[in-house]
Amino acid sequence: MTVPARVLAVADSDSYLKWTAGLLDHLPPHWPRRLAVVRSPITPSPEQIRSALNGTDADVPDIVPARGVLHLIRRFRPDVVVLGCTGPVVNVLSRMIPAADRPVLVSGLPGISVPASERAWVFRSAVDLFVVHSRREVAEFTAIARDLGLPGRVGLTRLPFLAPAAPAGPRDRVVFATQAKVPAGPEERERILLSLAALAERRPDLRVVVKMRALAQEQQTHRERHHYQTLWQRMAGQGRVRPGALTFDAGPMRGHLAHAAGFVTVSSTAALEAIAAGVPLLVLSDFGVTAEMINLVFEDSGCLGTLDDLAEARFRDPDPAWCAANYFHEPADEDWLGHLTGLVETARAGRLPQPVYLHHQIGRLAAPRARLRLEVHPDTLRRIRTLRRTVRRR
């Protein structure tokens, strides 16, 4: 491509912002780019934004309403718009962008996407390029697109944050990466905290860190009903654990891994960051290894273990063959930039296909509610929810 492509990227939550900023770093350096955050109830806090951008070249983005995204498109005139957002937000924004002389639309998922979800494609049915991160994901999402009759392509790249963390001193901590969705129940989460506390008591030479995506009062991509820090405070108040046994932190994962002697999670994509950083790890199997637990991909990885293994600091090294098949492919396998370049040339020739908008079966009011969450200020939405709860109680 002789003329550089102009790229506007839009994110909505902390995890999508981290992914989107990293994806921009993989673009050719001479391509102009702009990053923004669309305002919604899950807009990351200033601290979450700093953490998400850590290790990337991105500047702190502006936070704009949904109509502000259209204003940026008119002003910046991008060749490419990356919708690095949750599915309902991609669906709303893609419908707001005029189909005539439109830019190339790109989207993707910020972490592990096995097994592939039809719903993820349905929300993103208008995009021209769906970016994923393993050969297995490419095959599965390509098959779904074919079954749905979508013209969009599926492109492969490595997860943008899988760069080795440079050692920054002694490896003297164990990092537990939380996941908002699983395990869902407070009892299961308390079992994890008890095993972490047992490890802390047995190994006073190790600092045991609970690495959270957000503090209890902050928003994140998925709602967390039973926050680990809140549960820990309650357990400490009941005398079940020593209050200072664990450290709770929401800072950048890269910094923690640079000091980590071990890593543990139930299903967080941060497990891949630990592998990239050469940190032995455990993916807990006590609650099941299933699609619902978002850890099915770790079968045969050599990393599965139990809470008893955690308490005894028995961490594992992953199987090299599994790594090659899952997220650690050779750079030569990556084709998303080739797809993107071809799509930009197609767009400049006026030959992009008309976007396809599929209807998602998640309730009659789902689409208007998603639009409302982008159009109305989050403070107003919170007041509306409070009023509705008050009316119900009365």
C-alpha positions as CSV (number, residue, x, y, z in Angstrom):
1,M,0.0,0.0,0.0
2,T,1.6,3.3,-1.1
3,V,-0.7,5.6,0.9
4,P,-0.7,5.1,4.7
5,A,-4.0,4.1,6.2
6,R,-5.6,6.3,8.9
7,V,-6.9,4.3,11.8
8,L,-9.4,5.4,14.5
9,A,-9.7,2.9,17.4
10,V,-12.6,3.0,19.9
11,A,-12.7,1.0,23.2
12,D,-15.2,0.9,26.0
13,S,-13.8,-1.1,29.0
14,D,-10.5,-1.6,30.7
15,S,-9.8,-5.0,29.0
16,Y,-10.8,-3.8,25.6
17,L,-8.8,-0.7,26.0
18,K,-5.7,-2.8,26.8
19,W,-6.3,-5.0,23.7
20,T,-7.1,-2.1,21.4
21,A,-4.0,-0.1,22.4
22,G,-1.8,-3.1,21.9
23,L,-3.3,-3.8,18.5
24,L,-2.5,-0.3,17.4
25,D,1.1,-0.9,18.3
26,H,1.1,-3.7,15.7
27,L,0.2,-1.3,12.8
28,P,2.9,0.0,10.5
29,P,4.6,2.9,12.3
30,H,3.8,5.4,9.5
31,W,0.1,4.9,9.7
32,P,-1.7,7.8,11.5
33,R,-3.8,6.6,14.4
34,R,-6.2,8.0,17.0
35,L,-7.5,6.2,20.2
36,A,-10.7,7.1,22.0
37,V,-12.9,5.6,24.8
38,V,-16.7,5.7,24.2
39,R,-18.5,6.7,27.4
40,S,-20.7,4.0,29.0
41,P,-21.4,2.6,32.4
42,I,-18.2,0.5,32.1
43,T,-15.9,3.4,31.2
44,P,-12.5,2.7,32.9
45,S,-11.3,4.9,35.7
46,P,-8.2,7.1,35.2
47,E,-6.1,4.5,37.1
48,Q,-7.6,1.6,35.0
49,I,-6.7,3.6,31.8
50,R,-3.1,4.1,33.0
51,S,-2.9,0.4,33.8
52,A,-4.4,-0.7,30.4
53,L,-2.0,1.5,28.5
54,N,1.1,0.4,30.4
55,G,3.7,-1.0,28.0
56,T,2.0,0.5,24.9
57,D,2.7,3.5,22.8
58,A,-0.8,5.0,23.1
59,D,-1.5,8.4,24.5
60,V,-4.2,8.8,27.1
61,P,-7.5,8.7,25.1
62,D,-10.3,11.2,25.1
63,I,-13.6,9.9,26.5
64,V,-16.5,10.7,24.2
65,P,-20.2,9.9,23.9
66,A,-21.4,7.7,21.1
67,R,-22.2,10.6,18.9
68,G,-18.7,11.9,19.6
69,V,-17.4,8.8,17.8
70,L,-19.2,10.0,14.7
71,H,-17.8,13.4,15.1
72,L,-14.3,11.9,15.3
73,I,-14.9,9.9,12.1
74,R,-16.0,13.1,10.3
75,R,-13.0,15.0,11.5
76,F,-10.3,12.4,11.4
77,R,-11.6,10.7,8.2
78,P,-10.1,7.3,9.0
79,D,-9.7,4.5,6.4
80,V,-10.2,2.0,9.3
81,V,-12.3,2.1,12.4
82,V,-11.3,-0.5,15.1
83,L,-14.3,-1.1,17.3
84,G,-12.5,-2.6,20.3
85,C,-15.6,-2.9,22.4
86,T,-18.0,-5.3,24.0
87,G,-20.5,-7.0,21.6
88,P,-23.6,-4.8,22.3
89,V,-21.5,-1.6,21.9
90,V,-20.0,-2.8,18.6
91,N,-23.5,-3.6,17.4
92,V,-24.7,0.0,18.3
93,L,-21.7,1.9,16.9
94,S,-21.5,-0.1,13.7
95,R,-25.2,0.7,13.0
96,M,-24.5,4.4,13.6
97,I,-21.7,4.7,11.0
98,P,-23.2,5.6,7.6
99,A,-22.9,2.7,5.1
100,A,-22.0,5.0,2.2
101,D,-18.3,5.5,1.7
102,R,-17.7,3.9,5.1
103,P,-14.3,3.0,6.5
104,V,-13.2,-0.6,7.0
105,L,-14.6,-1.9,10.2
106,V,-12.4,-4.1,12.5
107,S,-13.3,-5.8,15.8
108,G,-12.0,-8.6,17.9
109,L,-12.0,-10.2,21.4
110,P,-9.4,-9.2,24.0
111,G,-8.6,-12.6,25.4
112,I,-9.2,-16.4,25.2
113,S,-12.1,-17.2,22.8
114,V,-12.3,-21.0,22.9
115,P,-14.8,-22.3,22.2
116,A,-15.8,-19.7,19.6
117,S,-19.2,-18.1,20.2
118,E,-21.8,-17.4,17.5
119,R,-23.1,-14.6,19.6
120,A,-19.8,-12.8,19.4
121,W,-20.1,-12.8,15.6
122,V,-23.7,-11.8,15.6
123,F,-23.0,-8.7,17.5
124,R,-20.1,-8.0,15.1
125,S,-21.9,-9.0,11.9
126,A,-21.2,-5.7,10.2
127,V,-17.4,-5.8,10.6
128,D,-15.1,-6.6,7.7
129,L,-12.3,-8.1,9.8
130,F,-12.6,-10.1,13.0
131,V,-9.2,-10.4,14.7
132,V,-8.5,-13.5,16.9
133,H,-5.3,-15.0,18.4
134,S,-4.9,-18.7,17.7
135,R,-5.2,-21.0,14.7
136,R,-8.0,-22.8,16.5
137,E,-10.0,-19.6,16.9
138,V,-9.5,-18.7,13.3
139,A,-10.9,-22.1,12.2
140,E,-13.9,-21.9,14.6
141,F,-14.9,-18.3,13.9
142,T,-14.4,-18.8,10.1
143,A,-16.8,-21.7,10.2
144,I,-19.4,-19.6,12.2
145,A,-19.1,-16.8,9.7
146,R,-19.7,-19.2,6.8
147,D,-22.7,-20.7,8.5
148,L,-24.2,-17.3,9.2
149,G,-23.5,-16.1,5.6
150,L,-21.3,-13.2,6.7
151,P,-18.8,-11.7,4.3
152,G,-16.4,-10.6,7.1
153,R,-12.9,-12.2,7.2
154,V,-11.1,-13.7,10.2
155,G,-7.5,-12.6,10.8
156,L,-4.8,-14.0,13.1
157,T,-2.4,-12.0,15.3
158,R,-0.8,-12.7,18.6
159,L,-2.4,-11.2,21.7
160,P,-0.7,-7.8,21.8
161,F,0.3,-8.0,25.4
162,L,2.2,-11.3,25.2
163,A,5.6,-9.7,25.4
164,P,8.1,-11.1,28.0
165,A,8.2,-9.1,31.2
166,A,11.8,-8.0,32.0
167,P,12.9,-9.1,35.4
168,A,12.9,-6.2,37.8
169,G,14.5,-7.8,40.9
170,P,14.0,-10.9,42.9
171,R,11.1,-13.2,42.0
172,D,9.5,-13.2,45.4
173,R,5.7,-13.1,44.8
174,V,2.8,-15.3,43.8
175,V,0.2,-13.6,41.7
176,F,-3.4,-14.7,41.6
177,A,-5.3,-13.1,38.6
178,T,-9.0,-12.8,39.3
179,Q,-11.7,-13.2,36.7
180,A,-15.0,-11.3,37.1
181,K,-17.3,-14.0,35.8
182,V,-15.9,-17.3,37.3
183,P,-16.1,-18.9,39.7
184,A,-19.5,-17.1,40.3
185,G,-20.4,-18.1,43.8
186,P,-18.9,-16.5,47.0
187,E,-18.2,-20.0,48.5
188,E,-15.9,-20.9,45.6
189,R,-14.1,-17.6,45.8
190,E,-13.6,-18.0,49.6
191,R,-12.0,-21.4,48.9
192,I,-9.5,-19.7,46.6
193,L,-8.7,-17.1,49.2
194,L,-8.2,-19.7,51.9
195,S,-5.7,-21.6,49.8
196,L,-3.9,-18.3,49.0
197,A,-3.8,-17.6,52.8
198,A,-2.5,-21.1,53.5
199,L,0.3,-20.5,50.9
200,A,1.1,-17.2,52.6
201,E,1.4,-18.8,56.0
202,R,3.6,-21.7,54.7
203,R,5.8,-19.5,52.6
204,P,6.6,-16.3,54.4
205,D,9.4,-15.7,51.8
206,L,6.7,-15.1,49.2
207,R,4.4,-12.1,48.9
208,V,0.9,-13.4,47.8
209,V,-0.8,-10.8,45.6
210,V,-4.4,-10.9,44.5
211,K,-4.3,-9.0,41.2
212,M,-7.7,-7.5,40.4
213,R,-9.0,-6.0,37.2
214,A,-10.7,-3.3,39.2
215,L,-11.1,-2.1,42.8
216,A,-14.4,-2.8,44.5
217,Q,-15.9,0.6,43.4
218,E,-14.6,0.5,39.8
219,Q,-16.3,-0.8,36.7
220,Q,-15.0,-3.5,34.4
221,T,-16.0,-5.4,31.3
222,H,-18.1,-8.0,33.2
223,R,-19.9,-7.2,36.4
224,E,-18.4,-8.8,39.5
225,R,-21.0,-9.7,42.1
226,H,-18.7,-11.0,44.8
227,H,-15.5,-8.9,44.8
228,Y,-12.5,-10.8,46.2
229,Q,-11.4,-7.8,48.3
230,T,-14.8,-7.5,49.9
231,L,-15.0,-11.2,50.6
232,W,-11.5,-11.1,52.2
233,Q,-12.4,-8.2,54.5
234,R,-15.5,-10.1,55.6
235,M,-13.4,-13.2,56.3
236,A,-10.8,-11.3,58.2
237,G,-13.6,-9.7,60.3
238,Q,-14.9,-13.2,61.1
239,G,-11.4,-14.2,62.2
240,R,-11.1,-16.9,59.5
241,V,-7.9,-15.4,58.0
242,R,-5.0,-13.1,59.1
243,P,-5.9,-9.6,57.7
244,G,-2.4,-8.8,56.3
245,A,-1.7,-12.3,54.8
246,L,-2.6,-11.2,51.2
247,T,-1.9,-8.1,49.2
248,F,-4.7,-6.7,46.9
249,D,-3.5,-4.7,43.9
250,A,-5.1,-3.4,40.6
251,G,-1.8,-2.2,39.0
252,P,-0.4,-3.4,35.6
253,M,0.0,-7.2,35.3
254,R,3.3,-6.7,33.5
255,G,4.9,-5.2,36.7
256,H,3.7,-8.1,38.9
257,L,4.9,-10.8,36.5
258,A,8.4,-9.2,36.5
259,H,8.6,-10.2,40.2
260,A,6.6,-13.4,40.1
261,A,7.8,-16.8,41.2
262,G,4.4,-18.3,40.4
263,F,1.1,-17.4,38.9
264,V,-2.4,-18.8,39.4
265,T,-5.9,-18.2,37.9
266,V,-9.2,-19.9,37.2
267,S,-9.4,-18.7,33.6
268,S,-7.8,-15.3,33.1
269,T,-6.1,-14.4,29.9
270,A,-3.3,-13.3,32.1
271,A,-2.2,-16.9,32.2
272,L,-0.9,-16.4,28.7
273,E,1.0,-13.3,29.9
274,A,2.6,-15.5,32.6
275,I,3.6,-18.1,30.0
276,A,5.1,-15.4,27.8
277,A,7.0,-14.1,30.9
278,G,8.4,-17.5,31.7
279,V,6.5,-17.7,35.0
280,P,5.4,-21.2,36.2
281,L,1.7,-21.3,36.7
282,L,-1.5,-23.1,37.8
283,V,-4.9,-23.0,36.1
284,L,-7.3,-24.2,38.8
285,S,-9.4,-27.2,37.8
286,D,-11.4,-27.5,41.1
287,F,-14.5,-25.8,39.7
288,G,-14.5,-27.7,36.4
289,V,-12.7,-27.4,33.0
290,T,-15.5,-26.3,30.8
291,A,-16.7,-23.7,28.3
292,E,-18.7,-22.1,31.2
293,M,-15.6,-21.7,33.3
294,I,-13.8,-20.2,30.2
295,N,-10.8,-22.5,30.8
296,L,-11.5,-25.3,28.3
297,V,-8.6,-24.3,26.2
298,F,-6.2,-25.3,28.9
299,E,-6.9,-29.0,28.6
300,D,-3.7,-30.8,27.7
301,S,-1.6,-27.6,28.5
302,G,0.1,-29.2,31.5
303,C,-0.9,-26.2,33.6
304,L,-4.0,-27.6,35.3
305,G,-3.8,-28.0,39.0
306,T,-5.8,-27.8,42.3
307,L,-6.2,-25.6,45.3
308,D,-4.0,-28.1,47.2
309,D,-1.3,-27.6,44.6
310,L,-1.7,-23.8,45.2
311,A,-1.3,-24.1,48.9
312,E,1.9,-26.1,48.4
313,A,3.2,-23.8,45.7
314,R,3.3,-26.6,43.1
315,F,3.4,-24.6,39.9
316,R,3.8,-26.0,36.3
317,D,5.5,-25.2,33.1
318,P,3.2,-25.4,30.0
319,D,3.6,-28.1,27.3
320,P,5.5,-26.6,24.3
321,A,3.3,-28.3,21.7
322,W,0.2,-26.9,23.4
323,C,1.8,-23.4,23.3
324,A,2.5,-23.6,19.6
325,A,-1.2,-24.6,18.9
326,N,-2.6,-22.0,21.3
327,Y,-1.6,-18.3,21.1
328,F,2.1,-18.8,20.7
329,H,2.2,-19.5,17.0
330,E,5.1,-18.3,14.7
331,P,4.9,-14.6,13.6
332,A,4.9,-15.8,10.0
333,D,1.4,-17.3,10.6
334,E,-0.1,-13.9,11.3
335,D,-2.2,-12.5,8.5
336,W,-4.5,-9.8,9.9
337,L,-2.4,-6.9,8.5
338,G,-2.5,-8.5,5.1
339,H,-6.3,-8.8,5.3
340,L,-6.5,-5.2,6.6
341,T,-4.3,-3.8,3.8
342,G,-6.4,-5.6,1.2
343,L,-9.7,-4.3,2.7
344,V,-8.4,-0.7,2.7
345,E,-7.5,-1.0,-1.0
346,T,-11.0,-2.4,-1.6
347,A,-12.6,0.4,0.3
348,R,-10.6,3.1,-1.6
349,A,-11.9,1.5,-4.8
350,G,-15.5,1.7,-3.5
351,R,-16.0,-2.0,-3.5
352,L,-16.6,-2.8,0.2
353,P,-19.7,-5.0,0.6
354,Q,-22.7,-3.6,2.3
355,P,-22.6,-4.3,6.0
356,V,-24.8,-7.1,7.3
357,Y,-26.8,-6.6,10.5
358,L,-28.0,-9.7,12.2
359,H,-30.6,-9.8,14.9
360,H,-29.5,-11.2,18.2
361,Q,-31.9,-13.3,20.2
362,I,-31.3,-11.8,23.7
363,G,-34.6,-10.1,24.4
364,R,-36.8,-7.5,22.7
365,L,-35.4,-4.6,24.6
366,A,-31.7,-5.5,24.5
367,A,-30.8,-3.3,21.5
368,P,-32.6,-0.2,22.7
369,R,-31.1,-0.7,26.2
370,A,-27.6,-0.9,24.7
371,R,-28.2,2.3,22.7
372,L,-29.5,4.0,25.9
373,R,-26.4,3.0,27.8
374,L,-24.3,4.9,25.3
375,E,-26.5,7.9,24.8
376,V,-27.3,8.7,28.5
377,H,-24.6,9.8,30.9
378,P,-23.7,6.9,33.4
379,D,-24.5,9.1,36.4
380,T,-28.1,9.6,35.0
381,L,-28.4,5.8,34.4
382,R,-27.3,5.1,38.0
383,R,-30.0,7.5,39.3
384,I,-32.6,5.8,37.1
385,R,-31.6,2.4,38.4
386,T,-31.8,3.6,42.0
387,L,-35.2,5.1,41.4
388,R,-36.5,1.8,39.8
389,R,-35.2,-0.2,42.8
390,T,-36.9,2.2,45.2
391,V,-40.2,2.0,43.3
392,R,-40.0,-1.8,43.3
393,R,-39.4,-1.9,47.1
394,R,-42.4,0.3,47.7
